[in-house]
Amino acid sequence: NRRRWSHVFPLGEVEFKRHAGPNWKSLCQPAILPLTIDYHPSPQELRDQNKFYFNPYSISLRAIENSYYTSHAELLAEMVRQRITQDYQVVPQSVINESTRRGEAERSGKLENQRILRDRQKQPLTRSFPLMPPSPGVAAGNGDGVIQHTLSMGHKIHVLTYQPSSDTIEVVQYYATSALHDKTIVYNYPYLLFSQITQKYTRVVQTFEKYSNVSRWNQIDNMICGDSEKFFTEEMHYRRVMFALIPEELKDEEAERDYIAKFKKLLDYLSKLRKRDESEGNFVKIISSSDSRPDRDVQVKKTRRSTYDWMKRFFVHLRKSKAERHEWMEMSVDPTFDTQRTFRITVNWLVASSSKIETQVQLLQRRCSQYGLRLFAIPQLSISPTLFLHPFVAPPMTPVRDKEKANWFEDSLLVRGFVDDGIHMTEPNFMEVIDRSDEFEFPRFRMSRKHKRIPARQYAHRSGALFVRLIRDEQGWLIVVAFENTTFIGRDESMRKTAISKFKELSDLLRSVQP
């Protein structure tokens, strides 16, 4: 990875050892990842199964019924763009040619050594190579019309090749075995961070991994091609903006009916964004105060997936004419609209320009304002399983080691302007910053005895300034996690003061239940 950032390090191995660290004084070459990389493994190294393993697949426009690309070259260019946006670097053909010559030279040297050894030992020379796909820079067939791109992330290499003979795009993913098998290079870094809402230093922890997880590029490429059966998943990398409708306090049934009528207008607008064959019937169920609701505690215990995983999803095509580049986004909404909880709307995209997304977001905000609905921008942390998602955000955590007091505290939230925001799965890494964390009883895996993900109910304040996540253990004890809505607050000092004042109310409540 040092080669990926070589432009910010002093030149020369001696200089690097003498002056450890990046060259921050450089103004002409800022510390951003370059578009290209100057290193690539030789074909012999890629063929070595002890160093790399490969995963091939192919993409064909003919296999996709509703593809919006007119040619494979257009699709191939989009596939390359998506990899560049996810920190891959283009390997120039000159670098590939040099690595090929280097590999051939090393191979010739080895063959010469084997010949000398054969002459000495009077043994026949044998060679064997594992069966592999064509190496980067070596196109299959006669090369007529073949287009090939090689992209690298150091330990991950993608080779994308368009084959006119088969009219398909062949993708070969190479993964360094050292990166896949080395699970020990994980470092937990605990530190103190100043919290804006507590005005105190708070303990947090960040987990650093040397190698990133393997992305599902097969699924991503099929989505780019136009496969409507594929949707975004948690393991994929994509861009996202999130919003939530937070209801005002409904004083009577008439106010509730009025709120439902406003939402139905928004639902009609969302239905028009869907495809015609998907717009039949209501795709969101409406629940009012007269309908029965599941028990709060039982619902949390039975939950195995986050609220976000159950959202309804549909594609919105953004291209206005065939002359424009194909662009689209995915919109996901909650499957149910409950008058006593938030309603989430999420915009996800891969193949879309920021201007097109901004236009759609402004239309959504304008519609909600026109219908009298309160739409709030919400942060990624509000659905994240990891509470320490941002290294400079310190959510304060307070334990409540009593079941009755924990129940009283949760009931108190509902009469103090908080509404239900769904159930969200939570990673157990927060246990490292809780005093006497071994007193809590959270579910574990049988074999490894590691903690499982924990379902936790979350609440949002009606002002949109504060979220509270309640993590219950098997004894009914609570860990109360609060974090401000930094996406909505921004630089608005009045909203920041609102978040601080609401957190102060929570702190007073928590102090009243502490022994």
C-alpha positions as CSV (number, residue, x, y, z in Angstrom):
1,N,0.0,0.0,0.0
2,R,3.0,2.3,0.3
3,R,3.2,2.4,-3.5
4,R,-0.4,3.6,-3.7
5,W,0.6,6.7,-1.7
6,S,4.1,7.0,-2.9
7,H,3.5,10.6,-4.1
8,V,3.3,11.9,-0.6
9,F,6.4,10.0,0.7
10,P,10.0,11.2,0.1
11,L,11.7,9.6,-2.9
12,G,14.2,6.8,-2.4
13,E,14.4,4.0,0.1
14,V,17.1,5.7,2.1
15,E,15.2,9.0,2.4
16,F,12.1,7.1,3.5
17,K,13.9,5.4,6.3
18,R,15.5,8.7,7.4
19,H,12.3,10.7,7.3
20,A,9.5,8.4,8.3
21,G,6.0,9.6,7.5
22,P,4.3,11.4,4.7
23,N,5.5,14.6,3.1
24,W,2.7,17.0,4.2
25,K,4.6,20.1,3.0
26,S,3.9,19.2,-0.6
27,L,1.5,21.7,-2.2
28,C,1.7,20.6,-5.8
29,Q,0.8,16.9,-4.9
30,P,-1.9,16.8,-2.3
31,A,-2.4,13.6,-0.2
32,I,-5.2,12.1,-2.3
33,L,-5.1,8.8,-4.0
34,P,-3.7,9.0,-7.5
35,L,-5.8,7.7,-10.5
36,T,-3.1,5.3,-11.6
37,I,-0.6,3.0,-9.8
38,D,3.0,2.1,-10.9
39,Y,3.2,-1.5,-9.7
40,H,1.5,-4.7,-10.8
41,P,2.3,-8.4,-10.0
42,S,3.8,-10.4,-12.8
43,P,1.7,-13.1,-14.6
44,Q,3.8,-15.7,-12.8
45,E,2.8,-14.3,-9.4
46,L,-0.9,-14.1,-10.3
47,R,-0.7,-17.8,-11.4
48,D,0.9,-18.8,-8.0
49,Q,-2.0,-20.2,-6.0
50,N,0.0,-19.6,-2.8
51,K,-0.1,-15.9,-3.5
52,F,-3.4,-15.2,-5.3
53,Y,-6.7,-16.9,-5.8
54,F,-9.1,-15.8,-8.5
55,N,-12.8,-15.5,-9.0
56,P,-14.1,-15.2,-12.6
57,Y,-17.6,-14.3,-13.8
58,S,-19.1,-12.8,-16.9
59,I,-21.7,-10.1,-17.7
60,S,-23.8,-10.1,-20.9
61,L,-26.3,-7.5,-22.0
62,R,-28.3,-10.2,-23.8
63,A,-28.9,-11.9,-20.4
64,I,-30.5,-8.8,-18.9
65,E,-34.0,-8.1,-20.2
66,N,-34.2,-4.4,-19.3
67,S,-30.7,-3.2,-19.7
68,Y,-30.3,0.5,-20.6
69,Y,-26.9,0.3,-22.2
70,T,-26.6,0.3,-25.9
71,S,-23.2,-1.3,-26.1
72,H,-20.8,-3.3,-24.0
73,A,-18.2,-0.6,-24.3
74,E,-20.6,1.8,-22.5
75,L,-21.2,-0.7,-19.8
76,L,-17.5,-1.5,-19.4
77,A,-16.7,2.2,-19.0
78,E,-19.3,2.4,-16.2
79,M,-17.9,-0.7,-14.5
80,V,-14.4,0.9,-14.5
81,R,-15.9,4.2,-13.1
82,Q,-17.5,2.4,-10.2
83,R,-14.2,0.7,-9.2
84,I,-12.3,4.0,-9.3
85,T,-14.9,5.6,-7.0
86,Q,-14.2,2.8,-4.5
87,D,-10.5,3.4,-4.3
88,Y,-9.3,1.1,-7.1
89,Q,-6.5,2.5,-9.3
90,V,-6.0,2.1,-13.0
91,V,-2.9,0.0,-14.0
92,P,-1.5,1.5,-17.2
93,Q,-0.6,-0.9,-20.0
94,S,3.1,0.1,-19.8
95,V,3.2,-1.0,-16.1
96,I,1.6,-4.3,-17.1
97,N,4.1,-4.8,-19.9
98,E,7.0,-4.1,-17.5
99,S,5.7,-6.6,-15.0
100,T,5.3,-9.2,-17.8
101,R,9.0,-8.6,-18.8
102,R,10.1,-8.8,-15.2
103,G,8.2,-12.1,-14.7
104,E,9.7,-13.6,-17.9
105,A,13.2,-12.6,-16.8
106,E,12.7,-14.2,-13.4
107,R,11.2,-17.3,-15.0
108,S,14.2,-17.5,-17.4
109,G,16.5,-17.3,-14.5
110,K,14.7,-20.1,-12.7
111,L,14.7,-22.3,-15.8
112,E,18.5,-21.7,-16.2
113,N,19.0,-22.7,-12.6
114,Q,16.8,-25.8,-13.1
115,R,18.9,-26.7,-16.3
116,I,22.1,-26.5,-14.3
117,L,20.6,-28.6,-11.5
118,R,19.3,-31.1,-14.0
119,D,22.7,-31.5,-15.6
120,R,24.2,-32.0,-12.2
121,Q,21.6,-34.5,-11.0
122,K,20.8,-36.0,-14.4
123,Q,17.1,-35.5,-13.8
124,P,14.6,-34.4,-16.4
125,L,13.3,-30.9,-16.3
126,T,9.5,-30.7,-15.4
127,R,7.3,-27.7,-15.4
128,S,3.7,-27.3,-14.4
129,F,1.4,-24.3,-13.9
130,P,-2.1,-24.3,-12.5
131,L,-4.9,-23.6,-15.0
132,M,-5.6,-19.9,-14.9
133,P,-7.6,-17.4,-17.0
134,P,-5.7,-15.1,-19.4
135,S,-3.2,-12.8,-17.5
136,P,-3.6,-9.0,-17.5
137,G,-2.3,-7.6,-20.6
138,V,-2.7,-10.9,-22.5
139,A,-6.0,-10.8,-24.4
140,A,-7.6,-14.1,-25.4
141,G,-8.0,-14.9,-29.1
142,N,-6.5,-12.7,-31.8
143,G,-7.2,-9.5,-30.0
144,D,-9.5,-8.0,-32.7
145,G,-11.9,-5.6,-30.8
146,V,-10.8,-6.8,-27.4
147,I,-10.9,-4.1,-24.7
148,Q,-9.2,-4.7,-21.4
149,H,-8.9,-2.7,-18.2
150,T,-6.9,-3.6,-15.1
151,L,-7.5,-2.0,-11.8
152,S,-5.7,-2.6,-8.5
153,M,-6.1,-2.0,-4.8
154,G,-2.8,-3.6,-3.9
155,H,-4.1,-6.8,-2.5
156,K,-7.2,-6.8,-4.9
157,I,-6.9,-6.8,-8.6
158,H,-9.7,-6.7,-11.2
159,V,-9.2,-7.5,-14.9
160,L,-12.2,-6.5,-17.0
161,T,-12.1,-7.7,-20.6
162,Y,-14.7,-7.3,-23.4
163,Q,-14.7,-10.3,-25.8
164,P,-16.4,-9.5,-29.1
165,S,-16.4,-13.2,-30.1
166,S,-18.7,-14.1,-27.2
167,D,-20.2,-10.5,-26.8
168,T,-19.6,-10.6,-23.1
169,I,-17.6,-8.8,-20.5
170,E,-15.4,-11.2,-18.5
171,V,-14.3,-10.1,-15.0
172,V,-11.5,-11.8,-13.1
173,Q,-11.0,-10.9,-9.5
174,Y,-7.6,-11.7,-8.0
175,Y,-7.2,-11.7,-4.2
176,A,-4.0,-11.9,-2.3
177,T,-4.1,-15.0,-0.1
178,S,-2.1,-13.2,2.6
179,A,-4.9,-10.6,3.0
180,L,-7.7,-13.1,3.1
181,H,-6.1,-15.6,5.5
182,D,-4.6,-13.0,7.9
183,K,-7.3,-12.2,10.4
184,T,-4.9,-11.1,13.2
185,I,-4.2,-7.7,11.8
186,V,-7.1,-6.0,13.7
187,Y,-6.3,-3.3,16.2
188,N,-8.7,-1.8,18.7
189,Y,-7.7,1.8,19.6
190,P,-9.4,3.2,22.7
191,Y,-9.2,7.0,23.3
192,L,-11.0,9.9,24.9
193,L,-13.1,12.3,22.7
194,F,-14.9,15.5,23.7
195,S,-18.6,15.2,23.3
196,Q,-20.6,18.2,22.2
197,I,-23.9,17.3,24.0
198,T,-22.2,16.3,27.3
199,Q,-19.5,18.9,27.2
200,K,-17.2,16.2,28.6
201,Y,-14.6,13.7,27.4
202,T,-16.1,10.4,26.6
203,R,-14.5,7.0,26.1
204,V,-14.7,5.6,22.6
205,V,-13.0,2.9,20.6
206,Q,-12.1,2.5,16.9
207,T,-11.3,-0.8,15.2
208,F,-8.7,-0.7,12.5
209,E,-8.3,-3.5,10.0
210,K,-5.4,-3.7,7.6
211,Y,-7.4,-5.1,4.7
212,S,-11.0,-4.2,3.7
213,N,-13.7,-6.9,3.3
214,V,-14.4,-8.4,0.0
215,S,-17.2,-6.6,-1.9
216,R,-19.9,-8.5,-3.9
217,W,-18.8,-7.1,-7.3
218,N,-20.7,-9.7,-9.2
219,Q,-24.0,-8.4,-7.7
220,I,-22.9,-4.8,-8.2
221,D,-22.0,-5.3,-11.9
222,N,-25.4,-7.0,-12.5
223,M,-27.2,-4.1,-10.9
224,I,-25.2,-1.6,-13.1
225,C,-26.2,-3.7,-16.1
226,G,-29.9,-3.3,-15.2
227,D,-30.8,-6.4,-13.3
228,S,-34.0,-5.3,-11.4
229,E,-33.9,-8.4,-9.2
230,K,-30.8,-7.1,-7.4
231,F,-30.9,-4.6,-4.5
232,F,-28.3,-2.9,-2.3
233,T,-27.2,-4.8,0.7
234,E,-25.2,-4.0,3.8
235,E,-22.0,-5.6,2.4
236,M,-22.0,-3.3,-0.7
237,H,-20.4,0.1,-1.0
238,Y,-22.7,2.8,-2.3
239,R,-23.8,6.4,-1.7
240,R,-26.8,7.2,0.4
241,V,-28.9,10.1,1.9
242,M,-31.5,9.4,4.5
243,F,-34.6,11.1,5.7
244,A,-37.4,10.5,8.3
245,L,-40.9,11.8,8.8
246,I,-41.3,12.6,12.5
247,P,-44.9,13.1,13.5
248,E,-46.0,16.0,15.7
249,E,-47.9,15.2,18.8
250,L,-51.4,14.1,17.7
251,K,-53.9,15.4,20.3
252,D,-57.0,13.6,19.0
253,E,-58.4,11.3,16.3
254,E,-59.1,14.2,14.0
255,A,-55.5,15.3,14.0
256,E,-54.5,11.7,13.4
257,R,-56.8,11.4,10.4
258,D,-55.4,14.7,9.0
259,Y,-51.9,13.3,9.4
260,I,-52.8,10.1,7.5
261,A,-54.4,12.2,4.7
262,K,-51.2,14.2,4.3
263,F,-49.1,11.0,4.1
264,K,-51.4,9.5,1.5
265,K,-50.6,12.5,-0.8
266,L,-46.9,11.7,-0.3
267,L,-47.6,8.0,-1.0
268,D,-49.2,8.9,-4.3
269,Y,-46.1,10.9,-5.3
270,L,-43.9,7.9,-4.4
271,S,-46.1,5.6,-6.3
272,K,-45.6,7.7,-9.4
273,L,-41.9,7.3,-9.1
274,R,-42.1,3.5,-9.3
275,K,-42.5,1.6,-12.5
276,R,-46.0,1.1,-13.9
277,D,-46.0,-2.6,-13.3
278,E,-45.0,-2.0,-9.6
279,S,-47.5,0.7,-8.8
280,E,-50.6,-1.5,-8.4
281,G,-52.0,-1.4,-4.9
282,N,-50.6,0.2,-1.8
283,F,-47.1,-0.9,-1.1
284,V,-47.1,0.7,2.4
285,K,-49.4,-0.4,5.1
286,I,-50.9,2.4,7.3
287,I,-51.4,1.8,11.0
288,S,-53.4,4.1,13.2
289,S,-54.0,4.3,17.0
290,S,-57.1,2.1,16.6
291,D,-55.0,-0.8,15.2
292,S,-53.4,-3.4,17.5
293,R,-49.6,-3.3,17.9
294,P,-47.2,-6.1,19.0
295,D,-45.9,-6.0,22.6
296,R,-42.8,-3.8,22.7
297,D,-40.5,-6.1,24.6
298,V,-41.5,-9.2,22.8
299,Q,-41.0,-7.5,19.4
300,V,-37.4,-6.6,20.3
301,K,-36.6,-10.1,21.6
302,K,-37.9,-11.8,18.4
303,T,-36.1,-9.4,16.0
304,R,-33.1,-10.8,14.1
305,R,-32.9,-8.1,11.4
306,S,-32.7,-4.4,11.5
307,T,-35.7,-2.2,10.6
308,Y,-33.7,-1.0,7.6
309,D,-33.5,-4.6,6.2
310,W,-37.3,-4.7,5.9
311,M,-37.7,-1.6,3.8
312,K,-39.6,-1.6,0.5
313,R,-37.2,-0.8,-2.4
314,F,-37.7,0.3,-6.0
315,F,-35.6,1.9,-8.8
316,V,-36.1,5.4,-10.1
317,H,-34.7,6.1,-13.6
318,L,-33.2,9.6,-14.0
319,R,-32.4,9.7,-17.7
320,K,-34.7,12.1,-19.5
321,S,-33.7,11.2,-23.0
322,K,-31.8,8.4,-24.8
323,A,-29.0,10.9,-25.6
324,E,-28.1,11.2,-21.9
325,R,-26.0,8.8,-19.9
326,H,-28.1,6.1,-18.1
327,E,-28.5,7.1,-14.5
328,W,-30.7,5.7,-11.8
329,M,-31.2,5.5,-8.0
330,E,-32.8,3.2,-5.5
331,M,-35.4,4.6,-3.2
332,S,-36.4,2.6,-0.1
333,V,-39.2,3.3,2.4
334,D,-40.6,1.7,5.5
335,P,-43.1,-1.1,4.8
336,T,-45.5,0.4,7.3
337,F,-46.6,3.9,8.2
338,D,-47.4,4.2,11.9
339,T,-48.8,7.5,13.3
340,Q,-46.8,6.9,16.5
341,R,-43.4,6.3,15.0
342,T,-41.0,7.7,12.4
343,F,-41.3,6.8,8.7
344,R,-37.9,6.5,6.9
345,I,-37.1,7.3,3.3
346,T,-33.7,6.5,1.9
347,V,-32.1,7.4,-1.4
348,N,-29.3,5.0,-2.5
349,W,-27.3,5.3,-5.7
350,L,-24.3,4.1,-7.7
351,V,-24.9,5.3,-11.3
352,A,-26.1,8.9,-10.9
353,S,-24.6,12.4,-10.8
354,S,-24.8,14.5,-7.7
355,S,-26.9,17.1,-9.6
356,K,-29.6,14.5,-10.5
357,I,-29.7,13.2,-6.9
358,E,-30.0,16.8,-5.6
359,T,-32.9,17.5,-7.9
360,Q,-34.8,14.4,-6.7
361,V,-34.1,15.2,-3.0
362,Q,-35.3,18.8,-3.5
363,L,-38.5,17.5,-5.1
364,L,-39.1,15.2,-2.2
365,Q,-38.5,18.0,0.4
366,R,-40.7,20.4,-1.6
367,R,-43.5,17.8,-1.7
368,C,-43.3,17.1,2.1
369,S,-43.4,20.9,2.8
370,Q,-46.4,21.3,0.4
371,Y,-48.3,18.5,2.2
372,G,-47.5,19.7,5.7
373,L,-45.2,16.8,6.6
374,R,-42.0,17.3,8.7
375,L,-39.1,15.7,6.8
376,F,-35.7,15.6,8.6
377,A,-32.3,14.6,7.3
378,I,-30.8,11.9,9.5
379,P,-27.3,10.5,9.9
380,Q,-25.9,7.1,9.0
381,L,-25.2,6.5,12.7
382,S,-29.0,6.2,13.2
383,I,-29.1,2.8,11.4
384,S,-25.4,1.8,11.9
385,P,-24.7,-1.5,13.8
386,T,-21.5,0.2,14.9
387,L,-22.0,2.9,17.5
388,F,-18.4,4.2,16.9
389,L,-18.9,4.7,13.2
390,H,-17.4,8.2,13.1
391,P,-14.0,8.6,14.8
392,F,-14.9,12.2,15.9
393,V,-18.4,11.4,17.2
394,A,-18.6,10.3,20.8
395,P,-22.1,9.0,21.7
396,P,-22.4,9.0,25.6
397,M,-23.5,5.7,27.1
398,T,-25.1,5.2,30.5
399,P,-26.0,1.8,32.1
400,V,-29.2,1.2,34.1
401,R,-28.7,-2.0,36.1
402,D,-32.3,-2.5,37.2
403,K,-35.2,-3.9,35.1
404,E,-38.0,-1.9,36.7
405,K,-36.1,1.4,36.5
406,A,-35.2,0.6,32.9
407,N,-38.8,0.1,32.0
408,W,-39.7,3.4,33.8
409,F,-37.0,5.2,31.9
410,E,-38.3,3.9,28.5
411,D,-41.9,4.9,29.3
412,S,-40.7,8.3,30.3
413,L,-39.2,8.9,26.9
414,L,-42.6,8.7,25.3
415,V,-44.1,11.5,27.4
416,R,-41.1,13.7,26.9
417,G,-41.3,14.2,23.1
418,F,-39.7,11.0,21.8
419,V,-41.2,8.7,19.2
420,D,-40.4,5.1,18.2
421,D,-37.7,4.9,15.5
422,G,-37.7,1.2,15.0
423,I,-35.4,-1.7,16.0
424,H,-31.8,-1.6,15.0
425,M,-29.1,-4.4,15.3
426,T,-26.1,-3.2,17.3
427,E,-22.5,-4.6,17.4
428,P,-21.2,-5.4,20.9
429,N,-18.0,-3.4,20.6
430,F,-19.5,-0.8,22.8
431,M,-18.9,-3.2,25.8
432,E,-15.2,-2.1,25.8
433,V,-16.1,1.4,27.1
434,I,-18.8,0.3,29.7
435,D,-17.6,-0.1,33.3
436,R,-18.2,-3.5,34.8
437,S,-19.5,-4.7,31.4
438,D,-19.3,-8.4,32.5
439,E,-22.3,-7.8,34.7
440,F,-24.5,-7.5,31.6
441,E,-25.8,-10.7,30.0
442,F,-26.0,-10.5,26.2
443,P,-26.4,-13.5,23.9
444,R,-23.3,-15.2,22.7
445,F,-22.4,-17.7,20.1
446,R,-22.1,-21.3,21.4
447,M,-18.7,-22.2,20.0
448,S,-16.7,-18.9,20.0
449,R,-18.5,-17.4,23.0
450,K,-18.4,-14.0,21.3
451,H,-21.3,-11.6,21.6
452,K,-23.9,-11.6,18.9
453,R,-25.5,-8.6,17.4
454,I,-28.0,-7.1,19.8
455,P,-31.5,-5.9,18.7
456,A,-32.1,-2.4,20.3
457,R,-35.1,-0.1,20.1
458,Q,-34.4,3.5,19.1
459,Y,-36.3,6.7,19.7
460,A,-36.1,10.1,18.0
461,H,-37.0,13.4,19.5
462,R,-39.8,15.3,17.7
463,S,-37.4,18.2,17.1
464,G,-35.2,15.9,15.1
465,A,-32.2,16.9,17.1
466,L,-31.5,13.8,19.2
467,F,-31.7,10.0,18.9
468,V,-31.6,7.6,21.9
469,R,-30.9,3.8,21.4
470,L,-31.8,1.5,24.3
471,I,-29.8,-1.7,24.4
472,R,-31.4,-4.3,26.7
473,D,-29.7,-7.4,28.0
474,E,-31.3,-10.7,29.0
475,Q,-31.9,-9.4,32.5
476,G,-33.8,-6.4,31.3
477,W,-31.0,-4.0,32.1
478,L,-30.3,-1.1,29.8
479,I,-27.5,0.7,28.2
480,V,-28.7,4.1,27.1
481,V,-26.9,5.5,24.0
482,A,-27.6,9.1,22.9
483,F,-26.4,10.9,19.8
484,E,-27.3,14.2,18.1
485,N,-28.6,14.5,14.6
486,T,-25.5,16.2,13.2
487,T,-26.8,15.9,9.6
488,F,-29.9,18.0,10.4
489,I,-28.3,20.3,13.0
490,G,-25.3,21.3,10.8
491,R,-24.1,24.7,12.0
492,D,-27.5,25.7,13.4
493,E,-26.6,26.8,17.0
494,S,-30.3,26.9,18.0
495,M,-30.8,23.3,17.1
496,R,-27.5,22.3,18.8
497,K,-28.8,24.0,22.0
498,T,-32.0,22.1,21.6
499,A,-30.1,18.8,21.4
500,I,-28.0,19.7,24.5
501,S,-31.1,20.7,26.5
502,K,-32.9,17.5,25.6
503,F,-29.9,15.5,26.6
504,K,-29.7,17.3,29.9
505,E,-33.3,16.2,30.6
506,L,-32.3,12.6,29.8
507,S,-29.3,12.9,32.1
508,D,-31.5,14.1,34.9
509,L,-33.8,11.1,34.3
510,L,-30.8,8.7,34.3
511,R,-29.4,10.2,37.5
512,S,-32.8,9.6,39.2
513,V,-32.7,5.9,38.5
514,Q,-29.0,5.4,39.5
515,P,-28.4,3.8,42.9
